[in-house]
Amino acid sequence: MANALVSIQIIPRTPNGESVIPYVDRAIEIIKAAGVPYRVAPLETTMEGDLNLLLGVVQDMNAAMAEMGCPSIISQIKVYYVPAGTASMDVLLEKYPDGQ
């Protein structure tokens, strides 16, 4: 049962000052491989699922950045947690079907 939404903006410091885009793409690949529902937005990506699982995905994303040679990584996260219920992107966004 999905009891959380976790939004993450990962900001890796790249090894040679190159673009972060390939690194962010890798982070999104990790989310996709986790098999959780997610939405990519311009400044962050939101995942839906069990809080412990989602925090593990965040950990895996940071580990991947380190494996790619990043000397440091900032992960800004937001957590919406519903311990006794369900958390759903669709429910929170139902008033805004077109994102407006």
C-alpha positions in Angstrom: 0.0 0.0 0.0 1.3 3.5 -0.9 1.5 5.4 2.3 3.9 8.2 1.1 4.8 10.5 -1.6 8.5 11.5 -1.8 9.6 14.3 -4.1 13.3 14.6 -4.8 15.6 17.1 -6.5 19.0 15.5 -6.8 21.9 18.0 -7.4 25.2 16.1 -7.9 28.5 18.0 -8.1 29.9 16.5 -11.2 33.5 15.3 -11.2 34.7 17.7 -13.9 32.0 20.4 -13.8 30.1 18.9 -16.7 26.4 19.1 -17.1 24.3 17.3 -14.5 21.7 16.1 -17.0 23.3 12.6 -17.6 23.5 12.2 -13.8 19.9 13.2 -13.3 18.9 10.8 -16.1 20.7 8.0 -14.2 18.8 8.9 -11.0 15.5 8.7 -12.8 16.5 5.3 -14.2 16.9 4.1 -10.6 13.4 5.3 -9.8 12.0 3.6 -12.9 13.9 0.3 -12.0 12.3 0.4 -8.5 8.9 -0.1 -10.1 7.2 2.6 -8.2 4.8 5.1 -9.7 6.5 8.4 -10.4 6.2 11.7 -12.2 9.1 13.8 -13.5 8.6 17.6 -13.3 11.0 20.3 -14.3 12.6 20.7 -10.8 11.9 17.5 -9.0 10.6 13.9 -9.4 7.8 12.6 -7.2 7.5 8.9 -6.3 4.5 7.1 -4.7 4.8 4.0 -2.5 5.8 2.7 0.9 7.9 5.3 2.8 10.7 2.9 3.6 11.0 1.7 0.0 11.0 5.3 -1.3 13.7 6.3 1.1 15.7 3.3 0.0 15.4 4.6 -3.6 16.7 7.9 -2.5 19.7 6.2 -0.9 20.2 4.2 -4.1 20.2 7.4 -6.2 22.8 8.9 -4.0 25.0 5.8 -4.2 24.8 5.8 -8.0 25.9 9.4 -8.1 28.9 8.5 -5.9 29.7 5.5 -8.2 29.6 7.9 -11.2 32.4 9.9 -9.5 30.5 12.8 -7.9 32.4 14.1 -4.9 29.2 15.3 -3.3 25.5 15.2 -3.8 22.6 17.3 -2.5 19.2 15.6 -2.3 16.4 17.9 -1.4 13.4 15.8 -0.5 9.8 16.4 0.5 7.8 13.7 2.2 4.0 13.4 2.4 3.3 10.5 4.8 -0.1 9.0 5.6 0.7 6.3 8.2 -2.8 4.8 8.4 -4.0 5.4 4.8 -3.0 5.8 1.3 -1.1 8.6 -0.4 -1.8 9.2 -4.0 -0.5 11.7 -6.6 -3.8 11.2 -8.5 -5.9 12.1 -5.5 -3.9 15.2 -4.7 -3.9 16.4 -8.3 -7.5 15.4 -9.3 -8.5 19.1 -9.3 -5.7 19.9 -11.8 -5.9 17.3 -14.6 -3.9 19.4 -17.0 -1.3 20.5 -14.4 -2.8 24.0 -14.3 
